[in-house]
């Protein structure tokens, strides 16, 4: 919320307006930094026109509350700063608003720029960006540096090579995904001992109606029931109504209990008893 202590008037700001003011309270900011922190950090890609429009909105909010628009001061060729006091600018215009008017083809005030060279450079950059968006994929020379012009992209063998490279890249990604799935399935199969000689390593026990698998035949039913009673494994499973299977494996320092749903491929809970 923005307020004028002198008049007591207040106004709610939009999220982007509030972000812009918060950043300016930290000190002078470049245009690029403001665009990145107001939009880019939130996954939004915008053009310079959105930046100039937001600056104008904030200045309009200041004006509605009786605050000077030029408290948000343009630093030529840099960005913006928030002034603590309102000095005399000797007729200095708001450069950002002038640039916005050109982008939107609303030239309301043609006498509004001191630094013509700076404005001309900014307008050229904005015009080129708008032209690129309108032209789409049309091939055209791009000026990289003074006196050096790049050639239009070829639609022949280069396009074929790019397509082959993309297909190879997708094939590598697919192969990697298959390898990961296979590795996970192998680990699950190895853990639960579902086939061959590995299945014989687990001993199935029935403890108070619960399906229990152990590797140590000397592990008593009382000890198993004690371990299970210390936790609430059903609450960890997505569907607590399904049958639960318990796998106990003891090492030198710890007793490990894996809890599976009857239809699950991965444990829904793992406990360690020291």
Secondary structure, 3 states (H helix, E strand, C coil): CEEECCCCEEECCCHHHHHHHHHHHCCCEEHHHHHHHHCHHHCCCCCHHHHHHHHHHHHHHHHHCCCCHHHEEEECCCEEEECCCCCCCCCCCCHHHHHHHHHCCCCCCCCCCCCHHHHHHHHHHHHHHHHHHHHCCCCCCCEEECCEECCCCCCCHHHHHHHHHHHHHHHHHHHHHHHHHHHHHHHHHHHHCCCHHHHHHCEEEEECCEEEEECCCCCCHHHHHHHHHCCCHHHHCCCCCCCEEEEEEECCCCEEEEEEECCCCCCCEEEEEC
